[in-house]
Amino acid sequence: METLNYKVLEGTGYNGYILKDAPVKVMQFGEGNFLRAFVDYFYDIANEKAGYNGKVKLVQPISNFPQMADWINEQEGLYTLYLRGSEKGQKVDAKRVISCVSDCVCPYIDGKWDEVLELARSADLETIVSNTTEAGIAYTQGDSQFDQVPPNSFPAKLTRVLFERYKAFNGAADKGLTILSCELIDNNGKELLKCVNQYIEQWGLEDGFKKYVNEDCTFCGSLVDRIVPGRIRDEKEVAELEQKHGYTDPLLDVGEVFGVWVIEGDEKLNDVLPFKKAGLSDKVFVVPDMSPYKKRKVRILNGAHTGFVLGAYLAGENIVRDCMHDDVIKGFMNKMLYEEVIPTLPLDKDDLLKFAAAVSDRFNNPFVNHELMSISLNSTSKWKARNMPSFLEYIKEQGKLPVCLTMSLAAYIAFYSNDIQELTDAGLICRRPAGNEYTVSDDRWVLEFYYEHRDASAAELVHEVLTNKKMWDQDLTGIEGLEKAVTEDLEKIRREGAKAAYAGCL
């Protein structure tokens, strides 16, 4: 069976939207599954729905897998994307062949960095998108020379690209680019601009270029939200899809149907970016401040995970989807979200309710087996970042303890201390009520703390946890009634089981 390309696709009789030829308007640093299932999907929709007529050229930000560029180029940028999940309780399994990608370049191969700089000089180029992992936005001393081919870090590469463009158009203000940073760090756009300015200083580049970067180019932070499992690992399913498609596709990508891209910037960006014109305003939108949306994601989506999964695991569940079919666990999660988390958030309540409803759909995804143990990693810092802000805000506003969030704190302690067996290099070995062992993974000092207190009573352990300022940056026993409530909750989990304890909150 032949590999996907335009000729092969035409031969299969595919009748979906395809754009074969268009100018490259987007340079994208990153060629992985996430960007191809998220950013490139939205640009593909913009081509179809808004007549954007633009291609995306992919640039590999690191040199570890140059074959990826070969695969993409052999398929002429085409790949199959499946968006799978649940929407309003209905199963969704939507296929689309993405045609907005022109090609991919690995700048670490001789002569290929020139190809990147050539695109920088193109009058058609409008936007640069990046997702180079959390470590990608960093100023490094290894890029000491302006003419290094290519520079090591992504910000150094970006600085060279912008300088090439600045020179090509004699610093024309209307040739400034929009830079959309998708890395998962706070203030990603501002941090990227900060790094670029450091390279401008280090390399002694002219003041006019610094003005061009800071005034004529637009660095936007953004918040991305879509789970992308990527490739299908079931060989039988792959073979069935190849038979159905009429081609093989090593680049086939899979993402969940839910997807939201919040871009921080001036509303005028809607005239530059094609997404609003494409009718994607509920999925890709520009806001002056994205921090409330980050807070929404962290406290509702991530906070729900950390808030219920540890107790659910002790109750015998193993994957998220099954928890959504248990009335007690789902009821506990919903009460926590709708009565204790959402009331503390500074966004439109209808928006928050829709987001929370989407979370239930996402957790019920029939295509993703999201293991509770994978979510349990580093739950100490996760509870502090995801759940504590809602917990403290609720107490401040309501003047009382939130029942479910308080129970989730007790469930966290129970998970880290349930029938401790030993401390190994792999982690803290505990045993759940069903009898099987599980490994708690966290910072070493956290694991050592729980191991040292393995023989403590519930009251003693709760006191030591709540007074541990290294864990929480404060002594939580100062919150009226908390120590007593958490102790009672922990004792109930140990005596009656986590599910009965959750039911008691309802």
VOGU-3710 file (C-alpha; in Angstrom, 3 decimals, decimal comma):
1> metlnykvle> 0,000/0,000/0,000  1,348/3,430/-0,956  2,230/6,192/1,513  0,016/9,272/1,649  0,762/12,170/-0,721  -1,404/14,336/-2,978  -1,465/11,879/-5,879  -2,219/8,896/-3,647  -4,949/10,831/-1,802  -6,578/11,810/-5,091
11> gtgyngyilk> -6,575/8,161/-6,117  -8,530/7,167/-3,011  -11,433/9,444/-3,920  -11,099/11,507/-0,741  -13,625/14,345/-0,959  -12,696/16,417/2,109  -11,151/19,881/1,989  -7,625/20,014/0,530  -5,433/23,027/-0,325  -2,507/21,965/-2,504
21> dapvkvmqfg> -0,803/25,261/-3,359  -0,598/28,467/-1,305  2,124/30,847/-0,074  3,811/30,082/3,249  2,439/32,561/5,787  3,421/30,780/9,007  6,803/29,584/10,246  6,339/26,985/12,975  9,134/25,937/15,336  8,042/22,434/16,294
31> egnflrafvd> 6,849/19,489/14,231  5,516/17,176/16,914  2,134/15,578/17,431  0,742/18,395/19,572  1,266/21,271/17,145  0,071/19,190/14,206  -3,137/18,241/16,041  -3,726/21,733/17,424  -2,208/24,785/15,713  -2,041/23,252/12,236
41> yfydianeka> -5,590/21,933/12,573  -6,857/25,461/13,265  -4,906/26,894/10,319  -6,347/24,154/8,120  -9,859/25,140/9,208  -8,986/28,795/8,511  -7,957/27,889/4,978  -11,280/26,154/4,411  -13,662/28,485/6,234  -11,984/31,899/5,916
51> gyngkvklvq> -10,087/31,575/2,636  -6,829/32,261/4,482  -4,886/30,606/1,651  -1,763/30,092/3,730  0,706/27,279/4,292  2,722/26,475/7,422  6,414/25,600/7,119  7,672/23,473/10,014  11,143/23,952/11,510  12,625/21,316/13,783
61> pisnfpqmad> 13,826/23,144/16,914  16,239/20,371/17,984  18,342/17,879/16,041  17,364/14,649/17,777  15,105/13,238/15,057  15,925/14,583/11,572  13,985/11,695/9,993  10,764/13,486/10,982  11,433/16,148/8,343  12,031/13,419/5,750
71> wineqeglyt> 8,716/11,734/6,579  6,795/15,009/6,394  8,397/15,978/3,093  7,841/12,522/1,561  4,125/13,005/2,283  4,226/16,571/0,867  3,081/17,863/4,267  -0,135/15,819/4,267  -1,207/13,759/7,272  -4,376/12,263/8,708
81> lylrgsekgq> -5,767/13,681/11,933  -8,396/12,035/14,109  -10,144/14,139/16,759  -11,741/11,731/19,193  -13,715/12,042/22,352  -17,090/12,909/23,759  -19,168/16,054/23,158  -22,359/16,601/25,141  -22,334/12,915/25,961  -22,025/11,828/22,313
91> kvdakrvisc> -19,056/9,859/20,993  -17,029/11,741/18,354  -14,492/10,171/15,961  -13,789/12,736/13,236  -11,200/12,251/10,472  -9,584/15,086/8,529  -6,620/15,138/6,159  -4,563/18,207/7,050  -3,151/20,053/4,048  -1,972/23,385/5,492
101> vsdcvcpyid> 1,612/22,160/6,047  3,946/22,891/3,146  7,019/20,985/4,299  9,484/20,600/7,153  13,122/21,632/7,446  15,775/20,338/9,847  18,183/23,305/10,173  20,941/21,076/11,550  21,518/19,514/8,127  24,078/21,296/5,944
111> gkwdevlela> 22,545/24,153/3,985  19,099/23,884/5,581  19,495/26,851/7,968  19,669/29,020/4,832  16,199/27,731/3,944  14,876/29,076/7,261  16,493/32,472/6,684  15,124/32,562/3,138  11,585/32,261/4,523  12,361/35,070/6,974
121> rsadletivs> 12,883/37,319/3,933  9,515/36,395/2,372  6,922/39,152/2,041  4,192/36,497/2,517  5,338/35,529/6,024  3,027/36,870/8,752  3,324/34,718/11,856  5,783/32,584/13,813  4,374/29,877/16,093  6,393/27,850/18,567
131> ntteagiayt> 6,103/24,984/20,986  9,641/23,992/21,898  8,770/22,461/25,323  9,057/24,230/28,669  12,861/24,178/28,363  12,769/25,748/24,898  12,387/29,369/26,013  15,738/29,941/27,636  18,731/32,217/27,183  21,886/30,095/26,954
141> qgdsqfdqvp> 25,531/31,111/26,973  26,155/28,517/24,246  24,911/30,958/21,589  27,749/33,433/21,948  28,228/33,995/18,206  25,730/35,780/15,980  26,730/33,752/12,917  26,458/30,281/14,440  24,800/27,849/11,992  22,283/27,231/13,393
151> pnsfpakltr> 22,107/28,824/16,835  21,457/26,324/19,642  18,460/27,744/21,479  15,090/28,566/19,991  15,196/32,250/21,137  18,597/32,624/19,463  17,222/31,134/16,229  14,242/33,479/16,436  16,532/36,489/16,936  18,460/35,565/13,780
161> vlferykafn> 15,226/35,062/11,821  13,896/38,466/12,884  17,217/40,174/12,131  17,257/38,608/8,650  13,768/39,974/8,046  14,652/43,389/9,465  17,588/43,660/7,056  15,638/42,337/4,072  12,961/45,025/4,402  15,180/47,818/5,729
171> gaadkgltil> 13,393/47,790/9,067  9,951/48,495/7,570  7,445/48,634/10,421  4,701/46,954/8,385  6,918/43,876/7,953  6,895/43,079/11,670  5,727/39,578/12,552  3,263/38,176/15,067  4,898/35,608/17,348  2,609/33,099/19,093
181> scelidnngk> 4,312/31,218/21,900  2,628/27,953/22,956  5,194/26,702/25,487  3,756/25,697/28,863  5,439/28,329/31,012  4,060/31,417/32,716  4,153/34,580/30,566  5,531/32,584/27,641  5,394/35,453/25,134  7,025/37,953/27,479
191> ellkcvnqyi> 9,728/35,466/28,480  10,494/34,786/24,808  10,817/38,526/24,065  13,069/38,904/27,104  15,410/36,196/25,742  15,469/37,788/22,281  16,444/41,134/23,834  19,273/39,393/25,703  20,676/38,076/22,415  20,342/41,512/20,829
201> eqwgledgfk> 22,486/42,907/23,664  24,973/40,030/23,649  25,489/40,157/19,902  25,693/43,966/19,851  22,937/44,339/17,254  21,860/47,794/16,209  19,322/49,940/18,067  17,034/50,069/15,050  16,638/46,298/15,185  15,870/46,392/18,895
211> kyvnedctfc> 13,167/48,980/18,175  11,794/46,789/15,343  11,564/43,732/17,613  9,969/45,545/20,545  7,642/47,907/18,667  6,896/46,420/15,236  6,785/42,722/16,099  4,041/41,426/18,390  4,997/38,792/20,957  1,868/37,067/22,244
221> gslvdrivpg> 1,554/34,741/25,151  -0,946/31,969/24,686  -2,642/29,160/26,569  -3,137/25,857/24,745  -5,524/23,136/25,832  -5,945/19,847/23,983  -4,855/16,362/25,021  -2,934/14,781/22,133  -2,185/11,058/22,579  -0,512/11,138/19,140
231> rirdekevae> 0,018/7,851/17,380  -2,274/4,839/17,548  -0,415/1,982/19,226  -2,850/-0,825/18,421  -1,366/-2,459/15,302  -4,674/-4,076/14,413  -6,461/-0,706/14,421  -3,651/0,834/12,335  -4,016/-1,939/9,750  -7,797/-1,482/9,662
241> leqkhgytdp> -7,458/2,293/9,143  -4,921/1,816/6,346  -7,336/-0,524/4,606  -10,144/1,994/5,087  -8,064/5,000/3,929  -6,376/3,296/0,985  -2,911/4,504/2,053  -0,353/4,212/4,852  0,377/7,269/6,984  3,291/7,129/9,476
251> lldvgevfgv> 2,384/10,715/10,451  -1,209/9,926/11,461  -2,054/11,976/14,547  -4,761/11,704/17,219  -6,080/14,414/19,536  -9,125/14,846/21,729  -12,051/16,671/20,161  -11,908/19,465/22,794  -9,488/22,265/21,939  -9,088/25,853/23,143
261> wviegdekln> -6,331/28,330/22,244  -6,341/31,582/24,243  -4,075/34,248/22,731  -3,091/37,274/24,793  -3,010/40,541/22,893  -4,855/43,489/21,416  -8,206/42,855/19,736  -6,635/44,136/16,496  -4,893/40,753/16,273  -8,202/39,392/14,976
271> dvlpfkkagl> -7,487/41,330/11,773  -4,100/39,590/11,440  -4,996/36,083/12,565  -7,623/34,209/10,515  -9,401/32,315/13,280  -12,267/34,674/14,110  -13,101/35,013/10,406  -13,171/31,203/10,236  -15,891/31,013/12,895  -13,523/29,606/15,526
281> sdkvfvvpdm> -14,225/32,268/18,170  -15,288/29,691/20,745  -12,027/27,743/20,285  -9,373/30,323/19,330  -9,775/33,808/20,741  -7,793/36,919/21,626  -8,035/38,436/25,104  -6,133/41,311/26,754  -5,234/39,119/29,743  -5,149/35,320/29,588
291> spykkrkvri> -4,459/34,802/33,311  -8,162/34,202/34,192  -8,279/31,484/31,536  -5,137/29,866/32,865  -6,696/29,998/36,317  -9,845/28,373/34,857  -7,848/25,507/33,345  -5,634/24,933/36,385  -8,403/25,082/38,977  -11,189/23,293/37,093
301> lngahtgfvl> -9,510/20,785/34,751  -6,261/20,117/36,612  -7,822/20,745/40,014  -10,528/18,171/39,323  -7,913/15,567/38,453  -5,837/16,111/41,578  -8,933/16,608/43,712  -10,590/13,225/43,095  -8,120/10,717/41,575  -6,130/9,824/44,693
311> gaylageniv> -9,194/8,812/46,662  -10,670/7,157/43,563  -7,557/5,009/43,212  -7,807/3,897/46,837  -11,464/3,095/46,122  -10,395/0,632/43,431  -10,614/2,675/40,209  -7,737/2,697/37,689  -8,668/5,039/34,813  -10,422/8,400/34,666
321> rdcmhddvik> -13,238/7,322/32,333  -14,440/4,643/34,742  -14,629/7,258/37,504  -17,127/9,173/35,375  -19,413/6,134/35,451  -19,378/5,921/39,253  -22,142/8,083/40,708  -20,298/8,681/44,003  -16,926/9,674/42,524  -18,457/11,790/39,753
331> gfmnkmlyee> -20,858/13,339/42,275  -17,923/14,205/44,529  -16,042/15,793/41,641  -19,069/17,785/40,495  -19,853/19,088/43,971  -16,224/20,140/44,379  -16,226/21,948/41,021  -19,692/23,524/40,990  -20,012/24,456/44,662  -16,437/25,075/45,822
341> viptlpldkd> -14,203/25,927/42,831  -16,324/27,776/40,257  -17,746/30,334/42,755  -14,171/31,516/43,491  -13,174/32,191/39,856  -13,161/35,668/38,200  -14,818/34,764/34,880  -18,335/34,791/33,476  -20,266/32,048/35,291  -21,877/30,707/32,106
351> dllkfaaavs> -18,408/30,346/30,591  -17,183/28,499/33,678  -20,184/26,163/33,690  -19,650/25,311/30,005  -15,972/24,648/30,661  -16,794/22,380/33,612  -19,334/20,472/31,487  -16,649/20,028/28,826  -14,318/18,664/31,502  -16,805/15,877/32,255
361> drfnnpfvnh> -16,919/15,058/28,539  -13,137/15,043/28,345  -12,801/12,761/31,355  -15,337/10,417/29,742  -13,351/10,137/26,495  -13,999/6,592/25,193  -10,698/6,602/23,263  -8,291/7,527/26,071  -7,376/5,266/28,992  -5,996/7,966/31,297
371> elmsislnst> -4,507/6,114/34,250  -5,045/7,527/37,731  -1,505/6,555/38,708  -0,052/8,734/35,945  -2,064/11,687/37,268  -0,833/10,955/40,809  2,774/11,943/40,043  4,025/14,809/42,241  0,639/15,323/43,870  2,078/17,407/46,721
381> skwkarnmps> 3,046/20,316/44,480  -0,011/19,686/42,296  -2,446/19,988/45,223  -0,684/23,157/46,324  -0,849/24,741/42,831  -4,197/23,415/41,626  -6,415/22,978/44,693  -5,095/25,157/47,488  -5,945/28,486/45,782  -9,620/27,433/45,450
391> fleyikeqgk> -9,537/26,058/49,007  -8,216/29,331/50,477  -10,478/31,535/48,334  -13,541/29,563/49,402  -12,673/29,959/53,093  -12,058/33,670/52,576  -15,392/34,205/50,798  -17,618/31,735/52,685  -16,055/31,793/56,134  -16,114/27,995/56,396
401> lpvcltmsla> -14,237/24,932/55,153  -15,113/23,522/51,706  -16,253/19,963/52,379  -14,960/18,291/49,214  -11,654/20,146/48,948  -10,976/19,359/52,593  -11,707/15,688/51,899  -9,410/15,782/48,855  -6,580/16,959/51,123  -7,279/13,999/53,422
411> ayiafysndi> -7,355/11,676/50,384  -3,956/13,011/49,324  -2,539/12,159/52,777  -4,214/8,740/52,671  -2,758/7,943/49,241  0,774/8,820/50,426  0,484/6,820/53,656  -1,714/3,799/52,964  -0,018/0,694/54,388  3,524/1,882/53,593
421> qeltdaglic> 5,811/-1,058/52,722  9,210/0,441/51,889  11,047/3,379/50,339  12,977/2,442/47,196  14,831/4,275/44,445  11,619/4,043/42,393  9,479/5,676/45,084  7,386/5,008/48,163  5,786/1,568/48,009  2,287/1,507/49,518
431> rrpagneytv> -0,558/-1,007/49,415  -4,124/-0,082/48,622  -7,118/-1,711/50,337  -7,583/-4,166/47,435  -4,182/-5,623/48,338  -1,991/-4,618/45,393  1,086/-2,467/45,845  1,514/0,903/44,154  4,435/3,323/43,911  4,056/6,934/45,022
441> sddrwvlefy> 6,271/9,251/42,947  7,207/12,702/44,220  10,205/14,794/45,321  12,529/12,659/47,403  12,117/14,776/50,517  8,325/14,319/50,357  8,640/10,536/50,127  11,160/10,492/52,975  8,773/12,570/55,104  5,922/10,066/54,697
451> yehrdasaae> 8,221/7,093/55,225  9,548/8,606/58,449  5,944/9,071/59,669  4,691/5,642/58,535  3,820/4,581/62,090  2,102/7,843/63,074  -1,577/7,927/63,993  -3,985/9,792/61,736  -3,990/12,787/64,109  -0,182/12,840/64,403
461> lvhevltnkk> 0,320/12,530/60,635  -2,220/15,242/59,792  -0,553/17,626/62,249  2,894/16,985/60,749  1,596/17,435/57,195  -0,353/20,621/57,876  2,531/22,249/59,771  5,064/21,404/57,041  5,872/24,809/55,572  8,124/23,243/52,936
471> mwdqdltgie> 5,047/21,573/51,491  2,582/24,467/51,652  4,636/27,649/52,266  2,561/28,162/55,416  1,309/26,440/58,546  -2,191/25,242/57,630  -3,137/24,512/61,244  -3,813/28,237/61,526  -7,027/27,692/59,523  -9,808/27,258/62,045
481> glekavtedl> -11,130/23,711/62,247  -8,961/22,331/59,433  -6,743/19,999/61,459  -9,744/18,395/63,158  -11,685/18,052/59,873  -8,782/16,517/57,918  -8,048/14,104/60,777  -11,679/12,964/60,853  -11,719/12,598/57,057  -8,472/10,593/57,051
491> ekirregaka> -9,764/8,326/59,811  -12,975/7,753/57,836  -11,023/6,886/54,668  -8,941/4,386/56,628  -11,903/2,936/58,494  -14,657/2,861/55,847  -12,804/3,321/52,563  -12,373/6,296/50,247  -15,630/5,749/48,384  -17,671/5,849/51,595
501> ayagcl> -15,756/8,965/52,623  -16,550/10,625/49,295  -20,199/9,616/49,631  -20,273/11,253/53,042  -19,522/14,600/51,359  -22,672/14,319/49,256
//
